[in-house]
Amino acid sequence: MFYKRFTFRLISKLLIINLLAFLLFYLIRNTQLWFTIMGVSLILIGAVVSLYAYINELRSDINRFILAVKTRDHTLNFQNKVTKGSFPELYESFDDILLVHKQIKLEQEAMFQLIKTILEQVPVGVIVVNNKLSETAERDEIAFFNLAASNLLGIPAYKYWHRVSKHLPSFAREVLQISNGGKRFLELKIQDKLIQLSTEVIPLNLYNRNYTVISFQNIKDEIEQKETEAWNRLIGVISHEILNSITPISSLSDTINSMVNDKDNLEKEEMEDLKTALQTIKRRSAGLLDFVKDYRLIAELPTPRFDKHTIGEILKHIKVLMQPFASGRNITLEVEQTSSRITVQLDMKLIEQVLINLITNSIYAVEGLDKAYIKIGYRMENNKVYIDVTDNGKGIPADDLDKIFVPFYTTRTNGSGIGLTISRNIMKMHRGSIEVTSQPNKMTTFSILFTYN
């Protein structure tokens, strides 16, 4: 409909202009009616100006609409044009588009407020910086600083990152170390109180703008709870082992005491029983002493001496160490990627001890298999280096996966149950960890991982 109205008015104006132009041409050529000629000329000019204004009005309205969309100006409307203009449906579409645009903006603001409210209520500190963190960009503006972050760090919600960096330089340095993304555990002393923070940094790029999201939470209470649970399990194991040794020793001591009490001489049979009892006491005492030595071995690990070593160097050494042991038991030991040049900071002796423990466990796990094999290699994922020890042995039941790192817990005959505990403690000293996945009677993989910077 509006096209017809516009077409009709445009054709009408053009027709009038053409008729006036023809009339003016005729009057000038065939008459000398100058007043009439002047009047027709003025009317023609007026018609041309009217046509220009008519088209210019439409162009101006379109420009206003485009500008309103660009600047997100939701106050503009074309209600009067809908009833009076030449393009009622066009102006109605303009109003609909502006209304939808306004609703989208309101929904986005509502969602932003919802997310902001949620982040203000969670116990996790969140700081969002309007740039990618670097040593030369400390004056970046902070877009979001929630209440939990202020409470955990003991500082106000600063507007600029350099204020946080100045107030808590140790926190800022640790965050800068993982500015490209990653997690880190750190301890801070806030107002004479030591807190332990699990910190994660996530760099983002949204609409060609860089952001850095810093989240952290105090895990001191959780760590203390886990430590208490670990100590309870450890005390239970220690108590069980000590009681197993002390009970027969105490019983035999009572027996010996009753044998020799009020007697000056012993018969040959009684003497044999006495020797047997004393040998049993000695054997159980030695077992208890070995148990205490194992416990001290866990508690007194040497301080690691870090140096740069390549993954290939580590794998070569472990292949030389363990190949004869595996071959002697008809086990295929496959060590891959020994030429890798990836460098990691570590204590070679301690990491070799970890790998020896893991490979030894695998050797015992595959004993008796016709096609027993152990494969050692490495992989990289998310700025982390993994060294994997995989075997096709009997595996670990799902119920035992949480227990294998408990001190003195073992499923192997004559096993001490401290190898994995020591290995995990060594990896913690390297700011790494040990992961395990197992499919019983198919495949088991122990992975030691290092953060690679």
PyMOL commands that set and color helices and strands:
alter all, ss='L'
color gray80, all
select helices_A, chain A and resi 2-30+34-71+79-84+88-121+147-153+161-167+169-177+220-260+268-299+311-327+348-366+398-400+419-429
alter helices_A, ss='H'
color red, helices_A
select strands_A, chain A and resi 125-129+142-145+182-190+193-206+209-218+307-310+332-335+343-346+373-381+384-391+433-439+443-451
alter strands_A, ss='S'
color yellow, strands_A
deselect
rebuild
show_as cartoon
